[in-house]
Amino acid sequence: MTRSDITPRSQSGASSSPQLPRAERPGSIAGRLRRLVAGLALSCAVTGVIANSLVPGRAEFDVCQACHGVSGQGTRDLGVPRIAGLDASYVERQLREFRSGTRGADPADVPGGQMRSMAATLADDAAVGRVARYVAEMVAPQAPATVNGEVKAGQALYAACTPCHGALGEGSPSVAAPRLAGMSDWYLLRQLEAYRAGRRSGGGDSGPAATMKAIAASLPSEAALLNVVAYINTLNPPTARQESASSDSLFALSDACPPSFDETGDGRCRFVSLYDLYTADPGNGGLRVPLPPLHDGFTPQQADLGRYLFFDPLLSGDRDLSCAQCHHPDLGFADARPTGRGRGGHGLGPQRRGGVPLRRGAPTLWNVGFLTRLFWDGRATTLEDQATGPLFAPDEMANTPEGLVWSLTTNGTYRRLFAVAFGRDEAEPITVQEVSAALAAFESALVSINSRYDRYAHGDPAALTEQEIRGYNVFRGFVARCSQCHVPPLFASSDVAVVGAPPVAGNPYDLGAAEIRDDRTLRGAFKVPTLRNIGRTAPYFQAGQFATLEDVVDFYNAKRGHAAPHDTDLEIHWHVHMDHAELTRDNVVDLVAFLKALNDESLRPATPRVVPSGLPVVESAINLTARNP
C-alpha cells in the first residue's frame, strides 16, 4: 500500500488536509475517540495480516479474491463461479494449466486470460499447491438458487454425469471432474450451454472436455439443461474437509453375511436355520423336515453389491427401471399387478402406467434361492440365468450386455465395488457374469423362514390359532392336497404343473412351459409358486386372474378344468382332482387363515438411500402394499 492510498494530494502534488468540523478536531473528545477507534482498527488489521500470513495459501489467494470473493463465493456480475470447497487436486491442476499458458492464451477467452494473469503471480509450484489447499478448506454460504427446473426430471438426466462427477456431485480427481455440488447454478448452466452449443470443446475428440460436450449434446432441450442444474442444486455431498469420507466410503460394502447366514473360514456365507436339525424325508412335507439346499457360498461383499445393483436403474437401457421397480420390497418383492409394465412405464404397483405391457406378472423373489427352476415357465435353472433374462429382454429392462458393461465400467464407484466384491484389480473390466453373480447373491439372501407357522413347526404350539391349525390340516389333507405341490416347509416346488388356469380376456391362451419345450404335456404348465408371504403378493396366478386367496381356493374347489378354454387340449395335473366342491365354506375360511400365517418379512434387507449411479432409488410403496384382506 502506498502513501497516496492514505493521504489525499492536490494536483500540484502538495498534501492537502481537509478541514475537520470543530467537534472532530484533534483536541476534542470526539477526535480523541476517533483516533482511539482508528488505532484499534489498525491494530486489528495488523493482527489480521499477521494471522493471514500464518495460514498457508492465504497470502497468495489475495490476488484471487477480487473476483472470487474473500470466501470463494464467486461473483455473478463478473461471471466468476464459486470455488470454495473444490477438490485441491482439481484446483491445483487448473492453476498449473493457466500458469503454464496451456489455458487462457486465446484472446477471445477473457475470463481465461484473467485467470492466466492471476496464476502468473504465483511464484512456483509450491505456491500453487498452497492456494489449492486453501481453496479446498474454504467454506462459503450456499448462494440462493437462480435456476428453475424440474428436480425429478433432472435427477434422471444427471445419470449421464455420475461416472465422472459422482452420485452426489462430489467430483473425481482421477478423471479431472470437479465437484458440482455447491457450484453456482448460473455458472453450471452457462457451461452446459457452451458445451451444448459447441463453444467449448477442449481441442479434440477425447478427454474430459469432449465427454462434457457429448453429454451436453445429449440433453434434448433447454428445459433439460435447467432440469439437470436444478437437480445439482439439491446435492449435498461431504465438504472438502470430509473428502476422505466421500462417495468411496459412502458406498463401502458390508463385510457381514446377511441374517441367517454364517461366514465360513474362507469368507463365504452359508445358510443356517433350525431346519438343518431335522432329518426326515423332505418329500413327505411334514412339520419337521429339512429345507432343500440354498444357493449360497457367496461373500458378504457380493451380496451387498447385488443389493446396490438391484435398486439401481443404471442396469436398464434407458436408466429408468431397476429390478426393484417390478420386485418391490414393500409389495412382497412382487409388484401387486396382474401383469407387468416394462420398459417406458412410470409409477409403482397398481398405479404403474404406460410402458410395454407384459403378459405375465412379476413373481415374488422371497426364497428364490431354494429353487432350481425360475420364471413362470421354468426356463431358467439358476439365479444367474434368471438375472440376465429381464436385463436383456427388449420389453423389460431393454439393455444389452455391451451397454450394461459400459454403464458400470464408466462409473468409478462401481469399478471399485466390483473389484472389492470379486477380489480382483480395479483395472480389470466388469463382466456380465459378475453382475449376475452379485444379483444372485443378493436374491439368495431373501429368505423367509420365521413365520408363525415356523415357530409352530419348531415346537411352539401357541404360535398358530385353533383356526389356523384346522386350516393346516385342510392344507395337508387328502381332499385339498395342497401340500402335494406346495411342499412344506418351503411351501413351493421347482416343478411346473398344468392346473387349467383361466385365460386372460383378449389374449391368446398362455401355453406356459410348452413354449420353451416342445412337449404337449406341458401346454398350460407353470411353475408352482411359493406360498410364503402369499398374503402379501396378490393378485394370483401367472397373469393375476384371481384377486384374493378365497378366489384361488374356490378355483381348486371346483370341477377340474372348469375354467380352461374348452378348445385347448390340456393334461391337467392329477392332484387337481375334484369333480365338484368338496371343501366346506368353513374349510375354505380356515385354509385361507392358515395361508396368511406363512407371512414373514423379518429378514428383509434395507433399501439403499442412494445408489452409485446417482439415479433415483425406487420410492416407497407402503401405501400400495399388497395385502390379501
Secondary structure, DSSP 8 states (H G I E B T S, - for coil): --GGGTS-B-TTS-B------GGGSTTSHHHHHHHHHHHHHHHHHHHHHHHHHHSTTHHHHTTTHHHH-TTS--BGGGTB---TT--HHHHHHHHHHHHHTSSS--TT-HHHHHHHHHHHTS-SHHHHHHHHHHHHH-------------HHHHHHHHTTTHHHH-TTS--BGGGTB---TTS-HHHHHHHHHHHHHTS---SSSSSHHHHHHHHHHHS-SHHHHHHHHHHHTT-----GGGGGGSHHHHT----S--TTEEE-TTS-EEE--GGGG--S-GGG--SS-----------HHHHHHHHHHHT-GGGSTTS---HHHHSBGGGTTB-SSSS-B-TTEESSGGG-EES-B-SS-----TTGGG-SSBSTT--BSSHHHHHHHHHH-TTTT---HHHHHHHHHT-HHHHHHHHHHHTS-TTS---HHHHHHHHHHHHHT-----SHHHHHHTT-TTSS-HHHHHHHHHHHSTTT-GGGTSBTTTTB-S-EEE------TTS----BGGGTS--GGGTTEEE----TTGGGS-SBSTT--BSSHHHHHHHHSS-TTTTS-TTS-----TT---SS--S-HHHHHHHHHHHHTT---TT-----SS-TT--------GGG-----
